[in-house]
Amino acid sequence: MYRELCESEPSIPLFSQAWWLDAVACDDWGVVLATKGQQIVGALPYVVQKKFGFTLLTQPALTQTLGPWIKPDRKPYSKKLANEKSVLGELADQLPSFDHYGQNWHCTQQNWLPFYWRGFEQTTRYTYRLSLEPGKELLWKALQQNIRGDIRKAKEREGVSVREGTLDEFLELNEMVFKRQNRSLPYTADFVARIDAAASARNARDCLVATGPDGRLHAGAYIVRSGNSAYYLMGGGDPELRNSGATSLVLWEAILSQPDTVEVFDFEGSMIEPIERFFRAFGGVQTPYFHVSRSSSKLFKGLKMLRDLKK
């Protein structure tokens, strides 16, 4: 039922789509449904992970949000809230047994009160979302001066151009970011290849790279989209060429390359200050989303507290 719903309901966010979950979680995902008669009015997909004997309901790598979806309606506000209370409560009560639940909810789902009543907690996080409706000229004016300067520098002084890249080219740039930070990649090339195959089959991705006149790779951006939204899923860049302005240029070109059906570009905002500053400079609107969690196991909660104290 849920697969058919995803094919016909454009309001279900990209990361909650069945095809996306197949790519990132294979058989390790499930979904609970709220129904009214024969109609599905709510859904909550989740990924099951087993870790140290604990059962976690969570979301996989490169999946910005998951959480509940409620069928849109035009009810008056008070009736809308009553419907959300009913649907969210039904979804929460159907979740399978778990030691810990933790998901980022899509920014369009701002009501988590029925989960609060059931012992869940919430932390507010932020993304930046850019409306593409104004068009290229106004979007350009909305860029901060340093971003416009980087774009001009990359094109006019460095001779950088942007083209469609191969997945291998992008992953080479992506890995450089983690190496510079002395971190290992949190996903494998095969994992990304599954996403790429699924998204490519639906014409739902852009894999862009910025190259210099000598053909050397400077920076890359990987974009996925569904419905009216596009998401900056991954980026990458050569640290030796980070001053060329190519990172700003490739992201700017990614924004401009979106089809007319895309109304919003989501930067998948980071809580890391320098990254937040970079995304904000593109003119996006700071938009809150919720991380909702609950630890049902006292042992898991205690271990999590100890881990947090060591950070």
Secondary structure by P-SEA (a helix, b strand, c coil): caaaaaaccccccccccaaaaaaccccccbbbbbbccccccbbbbbbbbbcccbbbbcccccccccccccccccccaaaaaaaaaaaaaaaaaacccccbbbbbcccccccaaaaaaabbbbbbbbbbbbbccccaaaaaaaccaaaaaaaaaaccccccccccccaaaaaaaaaaaaaaacccccccaaaaaaaaaaaaaaccccbbbbbccccccccbbbbbbcccccccccccccccccccaaaaaaaaaaaaaccccccbbbccccccaaaaaaaaaacccbbbbbbbbbbccaaaaaaaaaaaaac
